[in-house]
C-alpha cells in the first residue's frame, strides 16, 4: 500500500529527513540544525472505553507516546475527529476536553484541528515535538547484550475487548483505563538522560510485533522472559476466555514465523504477547553497563519499569519461561 511513496520520495533526496522514508519507526524526524530536529506523528482510533472523557485522554496519551518513543518532547498538537452527526454535543465535548487536559498535563497546546462526520467515532491527534538528533531513540538503535525494559504492563487489548462484551468489572476497567491514560513522558526523559538510542512504544502490533520491528531494523534478535513480563491483573483471566481483539490474530499471523516459544507456554499465554495495546508502554534498550543504574534511577523517581528481556546477536525472537 505504501510502495508508491518509495518511488516518489527517495531518501537520498531528503538528507534532513532523518527518520521516515526507510524502515518504519514511531514518528518522522526532520533535522533543523546540528542540535535540533522536528518530530511529527499522527494517530487516531475508535473508542476503547465507554466514557468519552477517558476516550479522549487515552487517544491523546497514545498520540503523544510516539514522540516520547523517539526521545522527543512534544509541544504542539491538532485534533483529528470523525464524529457521528447525531452524537450528543456533551459527549463530543467530553472527548475533546479529555484530550485537551491530557495534552496540557504533557505541556502541549492543542491549537485546533479538523472534524468530519462519520458513522463511528474516531479521534486522535497530530503531534509535533523537538528532539536532539544526537539523542533520539529509534527502533534500529538496539545492540546485542542490551537489556530491555518495559514501562507499562500488557493486556490492554484483551481487557478492553472483554469490556466491549460486558465482562470487565468496574475495578478491572479502572485499572486498564488508568494505565492507558498514563503518559510515557517520564520513561522517555530517563532514557534520554541515560543516553539510550534504542526504543519504541508497544501499541497495535503487540509486544512481539514491535520487538520484531526493532530486531529487523538492527539486524539482531531479542529474547523475552515470560516470568518477567508484567500484565494487568485481569489479562490472564480474559486470555483464557479468548476475548482477544481481531488485531491479535492478525499480529500472530504476520509475526509468528519469526518467533520461538517455550513449549511450556499455553496458546492463550502466547496470544497475550500478540495482543494489540492501545497507549502501551515504551520498550527501551539499555546497555548492560548502564542497566543497574537505570533501574535504580527509575525506582527512585517512581517510574514504572520492568526488565523483560535482552537483545541477542542471534536473529529471531524467543520467549523463554
Secondary structure, 3 states (H helix, E strand, C coil): CCHHHHHHCCHHHCCCEEECCCCCCCCEEEEEECCEEEEEEEEEECCCCCCHHHHHHHHHHHHHHHHHHCCCEEEEEEEEEEECCCCCHHHHHHHHHHHHHHHHHCCCEEEEEEEEECCCCEEEEEEEEEECCCCCCEHHHCCCCCEEEECCCECHHHHHHHHHCCCCCHHHHHHHHHHHHCCCHHHHHHHHHCCCCEEEECCCCHHHHHHHHHHHHHCCEEEEEHHHCCECCCHHHHHHCCCCCHHHHHHHHHHHHHEEECCCCCHHHHHHCCCCCCCCCEEEEECHHHHHHHHHHHHHCCCCCEEEEEEECCCEEEEEC
